[in-house]
Amino acid sequence: MDIRNLKNGFYAVIDVVVSPLIMILLTPIFVHFLGVEQYGLWILVNSMVASLSLFNFGVSDVVIKYLPKLLTTNDYEQAKTLSSTIFIFQLTIAVVIILCFYIFTSLILPCFESSGRYSMYVSIFAVAIPLFLVKQFEQVAYSIFKSHERYGVVATLSLISKITFFSMQAFIAIETGSVYQVIKYSLIVAVIIYLIELLYIKMKYYYIHIFRGASFITFKSLLDFGIWNWFASILSILRVNSDKWIVSMLLGLKAFGYYSIAVLVFNQLYTVLASSIAWVFPKISSNSLCLNDQKKLFYSLMIFLVLAGSVLSLTLSASSNLLFVTWLGEGVYSNCKHFISLFLVMFPVFIMSAVSYYYILSLGLVRYKFIVDFLVLNIKIFVLWFSIRVGFLGEDWPLAFLIFLSVEIILYFRIVRKRIELKKSFIYYILIIQFIIIIVRLYLINIY
């Protein structure tokens, strides 16, 4: 990896490390002022609203897939058409989603007039849905800078946005103790931030248009990649959130609140580490690397992620009592300690699919990804439901994650091998080593 790639990786990490760091600092505040159940509700609402991204056709990925090629050939006219088409499409989808929500609730709400809880949920979703859509628009804005490989700009804008956004949430949580008020004021702040970012894009890149230049022909040409990426995105959203829905349904909102803290730790670690190689997406998409260089880069990135994930996992596990008690307090940590320990042990396996994921998107192999994601989703739902409902693995039921994770890692790797001649045994050796390490660590945890 050259200096520029290392810098892009560093900036990508800075971009995502801010959010986990702020969330880690603010989680005790949310738990204290909102309560565990309200905190669980906040997480659950965000999880359900996040499912709306299935309607955006993976727009951010489409931008990173196609815009670098246009910039390489200096085709700024087509870049204008591409940006305008994508913006208008996303705006149309957002308006349709909001209208459908209000039509649906206006028809259903009269049937629940006596239910104050239902009215509260409707009020929360009425502001949570627009908030999520605005954040989706913001991600597309960032993808424009990523297409130019301006990760430093993305990191700066994202830093300002996230600090402002989360500071507002914490302040409102302390002042009101209301999930609704937290989300409402977050929406106002998010809109203001996005408009400023949009103005900056227009000043920076004259060929990025919002309304002028949209083309239905361009829209149709994007669908070959976009539609399959959309299908895969739907399954990815369901796969990422299905465990939250299953746990909250089978174990209750309070147990889910503790589980969600452990998931928060894992998700933030995963996001930080995976983002360090996000620069490979536009790099491969631009067709600037030969097949042999792509293969060498794949091996290097996989080894880097596994080693970094292992070091991070072992370090946090060794200092978990001091670190998490200081962060959460003895009472809260004692209820989620087991979940956190298991996710930390499994983390090096979780991170293994990240390299294949970026390569699949870069090489345009998303239709194969859709098939794999469909299979993995069904396996995940079954093994988690079976583990919790039937008592398989007892309190260690999160270890069932390893079943569908292994399937995903192997099949993602096989998809990449369709285009790049990777050694088949490579992924199996790494998996076997990781499983041996997991068994040893679980044995030591049970002893001590």
C-alpha positions in Angstrom: 0.0 0.0 0.0 1.4 3.4 -1.0 1.4 6.6 1.1 -1.7 7.9 -0.6 -3.7 4.7 0.2 -2.4 4.8 3.8 -3.5 8.4 4.1 -6.9 7.6 2.7 -7.2 4.7 5.1 -6.2 6.9 8.0 -8.8 9.6 7.0 -11.5 6.9 6.6 -10.8 5.6 10.1 -10.9 9.2 11.5 -14.3 9.6 9.7 -15.9 6.6 11.5 -14.0 6.6 14.8 -15.6 9.8 15.8 -19.1 8.3 15.9 -18.1 5.2 18.0 -16.1 7.4 20.4 -19.0 9.8 20.9 -21.5 7.0 21.3 -19.2 5.3 23.8 -19.0 8.5 25.8 -22.8 9.2 25.5 -24.2 5.8 26.1 -24.1 6.1 29.9 -25.9 9.5 29.6 -28.6 8.0 27.4 -29.0 5.0 29.7 -29.2 7.2 32.8 -31.5 10.0 31.5 -33.7 7.9 29.2 -33.6 4.7 31.2 -32.6 1.2 29.9 -36.1 0.6 28.3 -36.2 4.0 26.6 -32.6 3.5 25.5 -33.6 0.1 24.1 -36.5 1.8 22.3 -34.2 4.4 20.9 -31.9 1.7 19.5 -34.9 -0.3 18.2 -36.5 2.7 16.4 -33.1 3.5 14.8 -32.9 -0.1 13.7 -36.4 -0.2 12.2 -36.0 3.2 10.5 -32.6 2.1 9.1 -34.6 -0.5 7.1 -35.9 2.4 4.9 -32.5 2.5 3.2 -33.7 -0.5 1.2 -35.5 2.1 -0.9 -32.4 4.1 -1.9 -31.1 1.5 -4.4 -27.6 1.7 -2.8 -27.1 5.2 -4.2 -23.8 5.9 -2.4 -22.3 2.7 -3.8 -23.5 3.7 -7.3 -21.8 7.0 -7.0 -18.5 5.5 -6.0 -18.8 2.8 -8.6 -19.4 5.1 -11.6 -18.1 8.6 -10.8 -14.4 7.7 -10.6 -14.5 6.3 -14.1 -16.0 9.5 -15.4 -13.4 11.6 -13.6 -10.6 9.4 -15.0 -11.8 10.2 -18.6 -12.6 13.8 -17.8 -16.2 13.3 -18.8 -17.6 16.1 -16.7 -20.8 16.4 -18.7 -21.8 12.9 -17.9 -20.7 13.5 -14.3 -23.2 16.3 -14.2 -25.9 14.1 -15.5 -25.0 11.3 -13.1 -25.1 13.5 -10.0 -28.4 15.2 -11.0 -30.1 12.0 -11.8 -29.1 10.4 -8.5 -30.1 13.4 -6.5 -33.6 13.7 -8.1 -34.2 9.9 -7.8 -33.3 10.0 -4.1 -35.4 13.0 -3.4 -38.4 11.4 -5.1 -38.0 8.2 -3.1 -37.8 10.3 0.1 -41.0 12.2 -0.6 -42.8 8.9 -1.5 -41.7 7.3 1.8 -42.9 10.2 3.9 -46.3 10.4 2.1 -46.8 6.7 2.5 -46.1 6.9 6.2 -48.6 9.7 6.8 -51.3 8.0 4.6 -50.8 4.7 6.4 -50.8 6.2 9.9 -53.9 8.4 9.2 -55.8 5.3 8.2 -54.6 3.1 11.1 -54.3 5.6 14.0 -58.1 6.0 14.5 -58.2 2.3 15.4 -55.9 2.8 18.3 -57.2 6.0 19.8 -57.2 4.5 23.3 -53.6 3.5 23.0 -51.2 6.3 24.2 -48.2 4.1 23.5 -49.2 3.6 19.8 -49.6 7.4 19.4 -46.2 7.9 21.0 -44.6 5.4 18.5 -46.3 7.2 15.6 -44.9 10.6 16.8 -41.4 9.2 17.1 -41.4 7.6 13.7 -42.9 10.8 12.2 -39.6 12.6 12.9 -37.2 9.5 12.9 -38.0 8.7 9.2 -37.2 12.2 7.8 -34.1 12.2 10.0 -32.9 8.9 8.6 -33.6 10.1 5.0 -31.5 13.3 5.6 -28.6 11.2 6.9 -28.9 9.1 3.7 -28.6 12.3 1.6 -25.5 13.2 3.6 -23.9 9.8 2.9 -24.4 10.5 -0.9 -22.7 13.8 -0.4 -19.7 12.1 1.2 -19.6 9.5 -1.6 -18.9 12.4 -4.1 -15.8 13.3 -2.1 -14.8 9.6 -1.8 -15.1 9.3 -5.6 -12.5 12.1 -5.9 -10.4 10.2 -3.2 -10.8 13.3 -0.9 -11.0 11.3 2.3 -9.5 14.2 4.2 -12.4 16.4 3.3 -14.9 13.6 4.2 -13.2 13.2 7.6 -13.4 17.0 8.3 -17.0 17.4 7.3 -18.1 14.2 9.1 -16.2 15.3 12.3 -18.1 18.6 12.4 -21.4 16.9 11.6 -21.2 14.1 14.1 -19.9 16.2 17.0 -22.7 18.7 16.4 -25.4 16.0 15.9 -24.5 13.9 19.0 -23.9 16.9 21.2 -27.5 18.0 20.5 -28.8 14.5 21.2 -27.0 14.4 24.6 -28.2 17.9 25.6 -31.8 17.1 24.7 -31.7 13.8 26.5 -30.4 15.5 29.7 -33.0 18.3 29.4 -36.1 16.3 28.5 -35.5 12.6 29.1 -37.6 12.1 26.0 -36.8 9.9 23.0 -39.2 11.9 20.8 -37.5 15.3 21.7 -34.1 13.8 21.1 -35.0 12.7 17.6 -37.0 15.9 16.7 -34.1 18.3 17.5 -31.7 15.9 15.8 -33.7 16.3 12.6 -33.5 20.1 12.7 -29.7 20.0 13.2 -29.2 17.3 10.5 -31.1 19.4 7.9 -29.0 22.5 8.6 -25.7 20.5 8.4 -26.7 18.9 5.2 -27.6 22.2 3.5 -24.2 23.6 4.4 -22.5 20.5 3.0 -24.5 20.7 -0.2 -23.4 24.3 -0.6 -19.8 23.4 -0.1 -20.0 20.6 -2.8 -21.4 23.1 -5.3 -18.6 25.5 -4.6 -15.9 22.8 -4.9 -17.1 20.9 -8.0 -18.9 22.9 -10.7 -19.9 19.8 -12.6 -21.9 18.3 -9.7 -25.5 19.4 -10.3 -28.6 18.9 -8.2 -31.6 19.5 -10.5 -30.3 20.4 -14.0 -29.1 17.6 -16.3 -31.0 14.6 -15.0 -31.6 11.9 -17.5 -33.9 8.9 -17.5 -31.5 7.1 -19.9 -28.7 7.5 -17.4 -31.0 6.2 -14.6 -31.8 3.1 -16.6 -28.1 2.5 -17.3 -27.4 2.6 -13.5 -30.0 -0.1 -12.8 -27.9 -3.0 -13.9 -25.5 -2.4 -10.9 -28.0 -0.4 -8.8 -30.9 -2.9 -8.9 -28.8 -5.8 -7.8 -27.0 -3.7 -5.2 -30.4 -2.7 -4.0 -31.6 -6.3 -3.7 -28.4 -7.0 -1.8 -28.9 -3.9 0.4 -32.3 -5.1 1.4 -31.0 -8.4 2.6 -28.0 -6.7 4.3 -30.4 -4.4 6.2 -32.5 -7.3 7.3 -29.5 -9.4 8.2 -27.9 -6.6 10.2 -31.1 -5.8 12.2 -32.7 -9.3 12.4 -30.9 -10.2 15.6 -32.2 -7.0 17.2 -35.7 -7.8 16.3 -35.4 -11.5 17.4 -33.8 -10.6 20.7 -36.3 -7.9 21.6 -39.2 -10.2 20.6 -38.0 -13.3 22.5 -36.2 -11.8 25.5 -38.0 -8.4 26.0 -37.0 -4.8 25.7 -35.0 -4.6 28.9 -32.8 -7.6 28.0 -32.5 -6.2 24.5 -31.2 -2.9 26.0 -28.3 -4.7 27.6 -27.7 -6.8 24.4 -27.7 -3.6 22.3 -24.9 -2.2 24.4 -22.7 -5.2 23.5 -23.8 -4.9 19.8 -22.9 -1.2 19.9 -19.4 -2.0 21.0 -19.0 -4.6 18.3 -20.5 -2.5 15.5 -18.3 0.5 16.3 -15.2 -1.7 16.4 -16.2 -3.3 13.1 -17.0 0.0 11.4 -13.7 1.6 12.5 -11.5 -1.3 11.3 -13.5 -2.0 8.1 -13.3 1.7 7.1 -9.5 1.6 7.2 -9.7 -0.3 3.9 -12.7 1.5 2.3 -10.4 3.3 -0.1 -10.0 0.0 -2.0 -13.6 0.4 -3.4 -12.9 3.5 -5.6 -9.3 2.2 -6.3 -10.6 -1.1 -7.8 -13.6 0.6 -9.5 -11.3 3.0 -11.4 -9.6 0.0 -13.2 -6.2 1.4 -12.3 -4.8 -1.9 -11.0 -4.0 -5.0 -13.0 -5.4 -8.4 -11.8 -2.1 -9.5 -10.2 -1.9 -6.2 -8.2 -5.6 -6.7 -7.1 -4.7 -10.2 -5.9 -1.7 -9.1 -3.9 -3.7 -6.3 -2.4 -6.5 -8.7 -1.4 -4.1 -10.9 0.5 -2.4 -7.9 2.2 -5.7 -6.4 3.3 -7.1 -9.7 4.6 -4.0 -10.4 6.7 -4.0 -6.8 8.0 -7.6 -7.0 9.1 -7.2 -10.4 10.8 -4.1 -9.3 12.7 -5.6 -5.9 13.6 -8.9 -7.4 14.7 -7.1 -10.0 16.9 -4.9 -7.4 18.6 -7.9 -5.1 19.2 -10.0 -8.0 20.5 -7.3 -9.3 22.9 -6.5 -5.8 24.2 -10.1 -5.0 25.0 -10.8 -8.4 26.5 -7.7 -8.0 28.8 -8.8 -4.6 30.0 -12.6 -5.2 29.8 -13.4 -5.0 33.6 -11.6 -1.7 34.1 -12.6 -0.2 30.8 -16.3 -1.1 30.7 -17.0 -0.6 34.4 -15.6 2.9 34.1 -17.7 3.5 31.0 -21.0 1.9 32.0 -20.9 1.5 35.8 -20.8 -1.7 37.7 -24.6 -2.3 37.6 -25.1 -1.9 33.8 -21.9 -3.7 32.9 -22.7 -6.8 35.1 -25.8 -7.3 33.0 -24.1 -7.0 29.6 -20.7 -8.4 30.5 -21.3 -11.8 29.0 -22.6 -10.4 25.7 -19.6 -8.1 25.4 -17.1 -10.9 26.2 -18.5 -13.2 23.5 -18.6 -10.5 20.8 -15.0 -9.6 21.5 -13.9 -13.2 21.2 -15.7 -13.5 17.8 -14.6 -10.1 16.5 -11.6 -11.3 14.4 -14.0 -13.6 12.5 -16.6 -10.9 12.0 -14.1 -8.6 10.3 -12.9 -11.2 7.7 -15.7 -10.6 5.2 -14.9 -6.9 4.8 -12.2 -7.3 2.1 -14.3 -9.5 0.0 -17.3 -7.2 0.4 -15.4 -4.2 -1.1 -14.0 -6.3 -3.9 -17.5 -7.6 -4.8 -18.8 -4.1 -5.1 -15.8 -2.8 -7.0 -15.9 -5.7 -9.5 -19.7 -5.3 -10.0 -20.5 -8.9 -8.8 -23.5 -7.8 -6.7 -25.9 -10.2 -8.1 -23.9 -13.1 -6.7 -23.7 -11.2 -3.4 -27.5 -11.0 -3.4 -27.8 -14.8 -3.6 -25.2 -15.3 -0.7 -26.9 -12.6 1.4 -30.3 -14.3 1.0 -28.8 -17.7 2.1 -27.0 -16.1 5.1 -30.1 -14.2 6.2 -32.1 -17.3 6.4 -29.4 -19.2 8.3 -29.0 -16.3 10.7 -32.7 -16.1 11.5 -33.0 -19.9 12.0 -29.9 -20.3 14.2 -30.6 -17.3 16.4 -34.3 -18.2 16.9 -33.3 -21.8 17.6 -30.5 -20.9 20.0 -32.7 -18.5 22.0 -36.0 -20.3 21.8 -34.8 -23.9 22.3 -31.9 -23.0 24.5 -29.2 -24.3 22.2 -25.8 -23.2 23.7 -27.6 -21.8 26.7 -26.4 -18.4 27.8 -23.7 -18.6 25.1 -26.3 -18.4 22.3 -24.5 -15.5 20.6 -21.9 -18.0 19.5 -24.4 -19.1 16.9 -23.2 -16.1 15.0 -20.2 -18.1 14.0 -22.3 -20.5 11.9 -23.7 -17.9 9.4 -20.5 -15.8 9.6 -18.4 -18.7 8.3 -20.9 -19.3 5.5 -20.7 -15.7 4.5 -16.9 -15.5 4.6 -16.4 -18.6 2.5 -19.0 -17.7 -0.1 -17.9 -14.0 -0.4 -14.4 -15.3 -1.0 -15.6 -17.7 -3.7 -17.4 -14.8 -5.5 -14.2 -12.8 -5.7 -12.4 -15.8 -7.0 -14.8 -15.7 -10.1 -12.8 -12.6 -11.2 -9.4 -12.9 -9.4 -7.4 -16.1 -9.2 -7.1 -16.4 -5.4 -5.8 -19.5 -3.6 -8.8 -21.5 -2.5 -7.1 -22.8 0.7 -6.2 -19.2 1.9 -9.5 -18.5 3.5 -9.9 -21.9 5.1 -6.5 -21.7 6.8 -7.3 -18.4 8.3 -10.8 -19.6 9.5 -9.3 -22.7 11.1 -6.7 -20.7 12.9 -9.3 -18.3 14.2 -11.6 -21.0 15.4 -8.8 -22.6 17.3 -8.0 -19.3 19.0 -11.7 -18.8 19.8 -11.9 -22.2 21.5 -8.8 -21.5 23.6 -10.1 -18.1 24.6 -13.6 -19.5 25.6 -11.9 -22.2 27.6 -9.8 -19.6 29.5 -12.8 -17.4 30.1 -14.7 -20.3 31.7 -11.7 -21.0 33.9 -11.1 -17.5 35.1 
